[in-house]
Amino acid sequence: MTTQLEEQVRETAEQIEEAVRASTATVAETFNDGKRSTERLLRKGRYAVEDSVEEATHRIKRDPFGYVTAAFAAGTITGIVVGLLLRRGGKKGS
């Protein structure tokens, strides 16, 4: 009876060990797939940013006056809006 029980425990332990090995291999494979996908996405993102920077540089070189004018206008509008908001905020507190 004891030998039979020991044998069942041993078999169960071996089954559990096999299941753990299979699960570990699956988890490791899934992790590696995710890692590769992430690296691929980062690479594509980096290339997209580099392309955008190159395109912006090319456009600015083609029409520098237009882009300086647009930047000046954006800065002026931002300054006016911030100034109005600060002035308005100061009146509420007084």
C-alpha positions as CSV (number, residue, x, y, z in Angstrom):
1,M,0.0,0.0,0.0
2,T,2.8,2.4,0.9
3,T,4.8,1.6,-2.2
4,Q,1.7,2.1,-4.3
5,L,1.1,5.5,-2.7
6,E,4.7,6.5,-3.1
7,E,4.5,5.6,-6.8
8,Q,1.4,7.7,-7.3
9,V,3.0,10.6,-5.6
10,R,6.1,10.2,-7.8
11,E,4.0,10.0,-11.0
12,T,2.0,13.1,-9.9
13,A,5.2,15.0,-9.2
14,E,6.6,14.0,-12.6
15,Q,3.4,15.2,-14.3
16,I,3.5,18.5,-12.4
17,E,7.2,18.9,-13.4
18,E,6.4,18.3,-17.1
19,A,3.5,20.8,-17.0
20,V,5.8,23.4,-15.3
21,R,8.5,22.9,-18.0
22,A,5.9,23.2,-20.8
23,S,4.5,26.4,-19.2
24,T,7.9,27.9,-18.7
25,A,8.8,27.3,-22.3
26,T,5.6,28.8,-23.5
27,V,6.0,31.8,-21.3
28,A,9.6,32.3,-22.5
29,E,8.6,32.0,-26.1
30,T,5.7,34.5,-25.7
31,F,8.0,36.9,-23.8
32,N,10.6,36.7,-26.6
33,D,8.0,37.3,-29.3
34,G,6.8,40.4,-27.4
35,K,10.3,41.6,-27.0
36,R,11.0,41.2,-30.7
37,S,7.7,43.0,-31.6
38,T,8.6,45.9,-29.2
39,E,12.0,46.3,-30.7
40,R,10.6,46.3,-34.2
41,L,8.0,48.9,-33.2
42,L,10.7,51.1,-31.6
43,R,12.9,50.8,-34.7
44,K,9.9,51.8,-37.0
45,G,9.1,54.7,-34.7
46,R,12.7,55.9,-34.7
47,Y,12.7,55.8,-38.5
48,A,9.4,57.7,-38.7
49,V,10.8,60.5,-36.4
50,E,14.0,60.7,-38.4
51,D,12.0,61.0,-41.6
52,S,9.8,63.7,-40.2
53,V,12.8,65.7,-39.0
54,E,14.4,65.4,-42.4
55,E,11.2,66.5,-44.1
56,A,10.8,69.5,-41.8
57,T,14.4,70.5,-42.3
58,H,13.9,70.2,-46.1
59,R,10.7,72.3,-46.0
60,I,12.3,75.0,-43.8
61,K,15.3,75.2,-46.2
62,R,12.9,75.6,-49.1
63,D,10.8,78.4,-47.5
64,P,12.6,79.8,-44.4
65,F,10.7,83.2,-44.4
66,G,7.3,81.5,-44.3
67,Y,8.2,79.3,-41.4
68,V,9.8,82.1,-39.4
69,T,6.6,84.1,-40.0
70,A,4.5,81.2,-38.8
71,A,6.6,80.7,-35.7
72,F,6.5,84.5,-34.9
73,A,2.7,84.5,-35.3
74,A,2.3,81.4,-33.1
75,G,4.5,83.0,-30.4
76,T,2.7,86.3,-30.6
77,I,-0.7,84.6,-30.2
78,T,0.5,82.5,-27.4
79,G,1.9,85.5,-25.6
80,I,-1.3,87.4,-26.0
81,V,-3.5,84.6,-24.7
82,V,-1.2,83.9,-21.7
83,G,-1.1,87.6,-20.9
84,L,-4.9,87.9,-21.0
85,L,-5.3,84.8,-18.8
86,L,-2.8,86.1,-16.3
87,R,-4.4,89.5,-16.2
88,R,-7.9,87.9,-15.8
89,G,-6.6,85.6,-13.0
90,G,-5.2,88.6,-11.1
91,K,-8.5,90.4,-11.1
92,K,-10.4,87.5,-9.6
93,G,-8.0,87.4,-6.6
94,S,-8.2,91.1,-5.9
